[in-house]
Amino acid sequence: CRLNSDFDNVDLTSVEESYRPRTNYVRNVDETEYERRLGEYDGDKITKFYRLLCRHMLAITGERSLIAIFSPRGYAHIHGVIEFLFNHTVDMSELTSTFGAWMSLPFDWFIRSTGKANFHNETAKLLPAIGKNLLVSSRALLLNCLNQDYAELWSDAWDDAYGNDGWLSSDPCLTKWADHFATGKEWSWATPLRTQLDRRQALVELDVIVTKALGLSLDDLLLMYRVSFPTLRKYDADTYYDQNGRCVFSAKSGESYLSRKEWESIKDMPSGEFKKTITETVFSDTPTERTIVYKAPFFKKCREDDYKEAWEMLEKRDAVK
């Protein structure tokens, strides 16, 4: 793992519910000593709590800068990650809302505006709290709860209102919202968002919902995107999807399996399927073959148009309330 190209692309639609990505990091002490060295909060080891984890390094000129995930209980991390633990007075809805807000573009924009190269406590303290927001919580959980390690978190954070929500989009290639909540508070493989189109849309909607929650306008969001995220805009302009929500081609490395030459040869297909057989070592050290099917016609998305549609649909919902 010397270059970013040494890492495998993990297809979330092909992994099993027990899948965990492999790592080169191992403990350099035995398990007993490792447990002894773990930090504590309120008399318990920190790994017994849900935590918000962020990458220390801030890629100010990259696609995104503030990179956050929600950790299930039991996980630890390396020094390149900073963690935030919430005290007992914060309920799960507020906790997951905070996490979702930290995934949004407005929060990322604020971090970029500081010009800092690393994310530390003093910067985190400057971020506003949006309070309990179920629209943010549901999307944050759908994006994050990717394997069965998150089953407990999904259950603890469950709210019946999640299933009554829906996409802020009319795109027919998105999966059905209700399907992700079919098993209720019991997590299943079908619970999280797995297609690249679904996951992109959820992030778009988080941007819109959080922008409104902060009292900002659609024009504010569009300006942040246009001025401060040139790399994200570049990728948006050269990323294409199929009818099943799979990314067919992207200028972003590791996002798709087709070379630009292959993409150029099929991009104008009016209908039908294109099959690509790949060899990967995602699931074991033994290379295995897998065939991916892309369904034409292919299309790309415009983030600004998606922001506008989501904003309009959200305002209509608010007006009904």
C-alpha positions in Angstrom: 0.0 0.0 0.0 2.4 2.6 -1.2 0.1 4.6 -3.5 -3.6 5.4 -3.5 -4.0 3.2 -6.5 -2.9 0.2 -4.4 -6.3 0.2 -2.6 -9.2 -1.9 -4.0 -12.6 -0.4 -4.9 -15.2 -2.0 -2.6 -18.5 -2.6 -4.4 -21.1 -2.2 -1.7 -23.7 -4.1 -3.7 -21.5 -7.2 -3.7 -20.3 -7.4 -0.1 -22.0 -9.7 2.5 -23.5 -8.3 5.6 -20.5 -9.5 7.7 -17.9 -7.8 5.4 -15.2 -5.8 7.0 -12.4 -4.1 4.9 -9.0 -5.6 5.4 -6.2 -3.5 7.0 -2.5 -3.6 7.4 -2.7 -2.3 11.0 -2.3 -4.8 13.9 -1.9 -4.4 17.6 1.8 -4.3 18.7 0.9 -5.4 22.2 -1.3 -8.3 23.4 -5.0 -7.9 23.8 -4.9 -7.5 27.6 -2.4 -4.7 27.4 -4.2 -3.1 24.5 -7.4 -3.0 26.6 -5.6 -1.5 29.6 -4.3 1.4 27.5 -7.7 2.3 26.0 -9.0 5.7 27.2 -12.0 5.9 29.5 -15.1 8.0 29.9 -17.3 8.1 33.0 -15.7 4.9 34.3 -16.0 2.9 31.0 -13.7 2.2 28.1 -14.3 4.6 25.3 -14.9 1.7 22.9 -18.2 1.0 24.8 -19.7 4.2 23.4 -20.8 5.4 20.0 -18.3 7.9 18.6 -17.9 10.3 15.8 -14.6 9.7 14.0 -12.9 12.1 11.6 -9.7 12.1 9.6 -7.1 14.4 11.2 -5.7 15.5 7.8 -7.8 18.1 5.9 -7.4 17.9 2.2 -8.3 21.6 1.6 -8.0 21.3 -2.2 -9.4 17.8 -2.4 -12.9 16.5 -3.2 -13.9 16.9 0.4 -12.1 18.0 3.5 -14.1 17.1 6.6 -14.3 13.2 6.4 -16.5 11.8 9.2 -17.9 8.4 10.0 -20.0 7.1 12.9 -18.3 4.3 14.9 -20.3 1.4 16.3 -19.3 0.1 19.7 -16.1 -1.9 20.0 -14.0 -0.2 17.4 -10.7 1.6 17.9 -8.6 3.6 15.5 -5.1 4.8 14.6 -3.6 8.2 15.4 -4.5 9.6 12.0 -8.1 9.7 13.3 -9.7 12.0 15.9 -12.7 10.9 17.9 -15.6 12.7 19.5 -17.6 11.0 22.3 -21.0 12.3 23.3 -22.0 12.5 26.9 -25.0 10.7 28.4 -27.3 13.7 28.2 -27.3 13.7 24.4 -30.0 11.4 22.9 -29.5 9.2 19.8 -31.4 11.5 17.5 -29.3 14.5 18.4 -26.1 12.4 18.1 -27.0 11.1 14.6 -28.1 14.5 13.5 -24.7 15.9 14.5 -23.0 13.2 12.6 -25.1 13.8 9.5 -24.4 17.6 9.7 -20.7 16.9 9.8 -21.1 14.9 6.5 -22.6 17.9 4.7 -21.1 20.4 2.4 -21.9 23.5 4.5 -19.9 22.1 7.4 -17.1 21.1 5.1 -17.1 24.6 3.6 -16.7 26.1 7.1 -13.8 23.9 7.8 -12.2 24.8 4.5 -12.6 28.5 5.3 -10.3 28.1 8.4 -7.4 27.2 6.1 -6.2 24.6 8.6 -4.4 21.5 7.5 -5.5 19.4 10.5 -8.7 18.9 12.3 -8.5 19.3 16.1 -10.7 20.0 19.1 -10.4 23.8 18.8 -11.8 23.7 15.3 -14.5 21.2 16.1 -15.8 23.4 18.9 -16.5 26.1 16.3 -19.0 24.0 14.4 -22.7 24.7 15.2 -25.1 22.2 16.6 -28.3 21.7 14.5 -30.1 19.8 17.3 -32.5 16.9 16.6 -33.3 16.6 12.9 -34.8 13.3 11.8 -34.3 14.0 8.1 -30.6 14.3 8.7 -30.5 11.3 11.0 -32.2 9.0 8.6 -29.8 9.8 5.7 -26.7 9.7 7.9 -27.7 6.2 9.2 -28.5 4.9 5.7 -25.1 6.0 4.5 -23.2 4.7 7.4 -24.7 1.4 8.6 -23.2 -0.7 6.0 -22.5 -4.0 7.8 -24.0 -6.0 10.7 -21.6 -4.3 13.1 -24.0 -1.4 12.9 -27.1 -3.4 13.7 -27.1 -2.2 17.3 -26.7 1.4 16.3 -29.5 1.2 13.8 -31.8 -0.3 16.4 -30.9 2.3 19.1 -31.3 5.2 16.7 -34.5 3.9 15.1 -37.5 6.3 14.8 -40.8 5.3 13.1 -40.7 8.6 11.2 -37.8 7.4 9.1 -40.0 5.2 7.0 -42.5 8.0 6.4 -39.9 10.2 4.8 -38.8 9.9 1.2 -36.4 11.0 -1.5 -36.2 14.7 -2.3 -35.9 13.7 -5.9 -38.0 12.4 -8.8 -35.1 10.3 -10.3 -36.6 6.9 -11.2 -33.2 5.2 -11.0 -33.1 5.6 -7.2 -34.1 2.6 -5.1 -37.4 2.8 -3.3 -37.1 4.7 0.0 -39.5 2.3 1.8 -37.4 -0.7 1.0 -34.6 0.4 3.2 -37.0 0.5 6.2 -38.9 -2.7 5.5 -37.5 -4.5 8.5 -38.0 -1.6 10.9 -35.5 -1.3 13.7 -34.0 -4.7 12.8 -31.0 -4.1 10.5 -30.7 -6.2 7.3 -28.4 -6.2 4.3 -31.0 -4.2 2.4 -31.1 -1.4 5.0 -28.2 0.8 4.0 -27.8 2.7 0.7 -25.5 0.6 -1.5 -25.7 2.0 -5.1 -23.5 4.9 -5.9 -26.4 6.9 -7.2 -28.4 6.4 -4.0 -25.4 7.4 -1.9 -24.7 10.5 -3.9 -28.4 11.5 -3.7 -28.4 11.1 0.1 -25.3 13.4 0.4 -27.0 16.0 -1.9 -30.1 15.9 0.3 -28.0 16.2 3.5 -26.4 19.4 2.0 -29.9 20.9 1.4 -31.4 19.9 4.7 -28.5 21.1 6.7 -28.3 24.4 4.8 -31.9 25.1 5.6 -31.4 24.0 9.2 -28.6 26.6 9.5 -30.9 29.4 8.2 -28.9 29.7 4.9 -30.4 29.9 1.4 -30.2 27.8 -1.7 -28.1 30.5 -3.3 -25.7 30.2 -0.3 -25.3 26.5 -0.9 -24.8 26.9 -4.7 -22.2 29.6 -4.1 -20.3 27.3 -1.6 -20.3 24.5 -4.1 -19.2 26.7 -7.1 -16.4 28.6 -5.3 -14.9 26.2 -2.8 -15.2 22.7 -4.2 -13.6 22.7 -7.7 -12.4 19.1 -7.4 -15.9 17.9 -6.6 -17.3 19.9 -9.5 -14.7 18.3 -11.8 -15.7 14.8 -10.8 -19.5 15.7 -11.1 -18.9 16.8 -14.6 -17.4 13.5 -15.7 -19.3 10.8 -13.8 -21.9 8.6 -15.4 -24.5 6.2 -14.0 -26.5 3.3 -15.4 -30.2 2.5 -15.0 -29.6 0.5 -11.8 -27.7 3.4 -10.1 -24.2 1.9 -10.7 -21.4 4.3 -11.6 -20.3 3.3 -15.1 -17.4 5.7 -15.5 -15.9 8.5 -13.4 -12.9 10.7 -13.6 -12.4 10.0 -9.9 -10.0 7.2 -9.4 -11.4 4.0 -7.9 -15.1 5.0 -8.5 -15.7 2.7 -11.5 -14.2 -0.3 -13.2 -14.1 0.9 -16.8 -11.2 2.7 -18.4 -11.9 5.9 -20.3 -11.3 4.0 -23.6 -13.9 1.3 -22.6 -16.3 4.0 -21.6 -15.9 5.9 -24.8 -16.8 2.8 -26.7 -20.2 2.2 -24.9 -21.3 5.6 -23.7 -23.8 6.2 -26.5 -25.6 2.8 -26.1 -29.3 3.5 -26.4 -30.3 0.4 -24.6 -29.1 -3.1 -23.6 -26.4 -4.3 -21.3 -22.6 -4.2 -21.2 -20.7 -6.8 -19.2 -17.3 -6.3 -17.6 -15.4 -9.2 -15.9 -13.0 -8.1 -13.3 -10.4 -9.8 -11.1 -10.2 -8.5 -7.5 -8.8 -9.3 -4.1 -11.4 -7.4 -2.1 -12.6 -10.4 -0.2 -9.4 -12.5 0.2 -5.8 -12.6 -0.9 -6.8 -15.1 -3.6 -7.8 -13.2 -6.8 -11.4 -13.9 -7.8 -13.4 -13.1 -10.9 -16.7 -11.2 -10.9 -18.9 -10.0 -13.8 -20.5 -6.6 -13.5 -23.5 -5.7 -15.7 -24.2 -2.1 -16.8 -27.7 -1.3 -18.1 -28.0 1.4 -20.7 -28.9 4.2 -21.4 -26.2 5.9 -19.3 -26.5 9.4 -17.8 -24.8 12.0 -15.6 -26.2 14.2 -12.9 -26.0 17.9 -12.3 -25.5 18.7 -8.6 -26.9 22.2 -8.9 -30.1 21.0 -10.5 -30.4 18.3 -7.9 -29.9 20.9 -5.1 -32.7 23.0 -6.6 -35.1 20.1 -6.9 -34.4 18.9 -3.4 -34.8 22.4 -2.1 -38.2 22.9 -3.8 -39.5 19.5 -2.6 -38.4 20.2 0.9 -40.1 23.6 0.9 -43.3 22.0 -0.3 -43.2 19.5 2.5 -42.6 22.2 5.0 -45.5 24.2 3.6 -47.8 21.2 4.1 -46.8 20.9 7.7 
